[in-house]
Amino acid sequence: MKLNYDQFVKKYFPVQQITNLKESSSLIFVSKQGQIIKEQNFTENEWLLWREHFRQEIELQNILNEYEPNYFLKILDWAEEFQEQLHKVLIIYENQKDSQNLELYIKNNTISQEKLINIIIQILGIGMALQRRKIFHLNITPKNLIYVNGFIKLTDFVLFLKIF
């Protein structure tokens, strides 16, 4: 659901930045209720180019989550704010306590061979779910795979192709 910025602040603030998840093009925060919030900043011209693609990304990710909730991270809300020449977009994802991207999960935990095989099987399941819907996610990386209560969920559909 799209929120205006005041609604976003009222519902999710205060937020805390998670510095170890900072990416080059976005910042990651945790809300007061524990949801993951990704902040993406665009110049006015960049936003004009990305706006429709961004809305398609949110719609696609939520449709996939509806059909395959164990494979795709759900987007709860999103908001946008204009600050002079900067356009800030905030995406609020479902979250469970202690969820983290797969890169950090592997780095910070000792993983048994059995658990590693389970992770690989889940990633293959994600690939098969995408194939069934004729969707190509063009940026599957450990940072875009989120470990949530034993499940691996894919997110960040900024780069995707849908085959008709």
N, C-alpha and C positions, 0 to 999 in steps of 0.2 A: 504494500500500500504506500502510495506517495504521501509524505508528510510535508507541511511547510516547515521552515527552519525553527520557528517558535514551538511548534508541536514536538519536533525532534528533541529540542533542548529540554522541554518539560518532561518528556517521556523517558529519556535516556541519560541525561546528565546527572551527576558529574561523570566524566569519562576519564580513564587513565590510559596513557599511551604505553604500549608494550614495545619497549625499545628494541628488544631482540628480534622482533618481527618486522622491523622497518625495511621497506623495500625502496628501490630507487624511485618509483613513480607513485607510491602511495604510503600512507601511514596507517597503522593498525592500532585500534583502541579497544578497551573493554568498557562496557556501560556499567551503570550502578547495579543492574540486574545480572550482569555477566555475559551479555551478548557481545559478539565480535562486531566491531564497526570498522569498515575500511573507508578511509578518506582519500579521494582522488581529486587532484586539482588540475584544472584546465584553464588555459587562456580563453578569452571570448571566442577567438577564431577556432581554436581546437574544439571547444564545446559545440560550435555550430557543425563541425565535421563529425563529431562523435555522438551527438545527442540521440539520434534515431537508433544507432547501433547499440548504444547503452540501454535504451528501453527494450530493445529486442533481447539483449542479454538477460535482463531481469525476467522478462516474460518466459524465455526459454528455460532458464534455470529453475523457475518455480513450476513450470509444467513438468519438467523432468523429475523434480522432487515429488510432485503429486503422484506420478506413476511408479517411481522407483525411489522411495524415501531413504532406503539404506545406502544408496549410491550417490545422491546429489544433495549438497547443502542447500537448505531453504533460505531464501531472502525474506525476512519478516517485513521490513520497511525500507524506504529510501527517502532521502531528502536532498535538497540542493539549496545553496546559498550563494548570492553574488556579493563579492567584495571588490569594489572598484573594477580592475581589469581581470580579476580572478573569479573563476566559477568553481565552487567547491561542491563535490558530490559525495554524499555519505550513504553507504550501503550497510544495513544492519542485518546480520546473519543469525540464524538459530545458533545456539551454543549450549554445550553441556560443560559443566565444570571440568577444568583441566584438559579441554580439547586443544590440539595444537597441530601445526602442519606436519606432514610426514617427515620432512627433513629434520625438524627439531625433535620429533618423537624418536627417530632412529638414533640421532646424535646423543640424546639425553637418557636413553634406556638401554638395558641389556635385553636383546631380543633373541628368544629361543628359535631354533630351526623351525619348530612347529608353528610358532607365531608368524615367522617370516613367510612361510608357505601360505598361511591364512591371508596375510596381507597381499601376496602376489595373486592369490585366487580372487580376492575382492577387486583388485585392480583389473584383472581380466574380466570380471563380471561387469565392471563399469564400462570397459571397452565394448563388451557384447551388448549392453543396454544402449550405448550410443549407436552401435551398428544397426540394431533393430529399428532405430528411429532415423537412420541415415544422417547422422550428425557427426561431423569431424571436429573435435576439439583440437585446436592447433597449438595449444600451449600446456600440455600435460607435463607438469614438473612436480617434484616432491613438495614445493611450496603451495601448489594448487590442489594438493590432496590433503584433506584434513582428517586427523585421527580423532574420532568422537566415540567414546565408550565402546571401543573394540571394533568400530566400523570405520572404513576409509570412505570419505565422501569427496567428490570432485566439485570444484568451484571455479570461478573466474572464467566465464565464457566470453570474454572480450574478443577473442579470436576463435571463430567457429565458422563452419560451412554447413549448410543444410542442402542435401541432395534431394531433388524432387523426382 
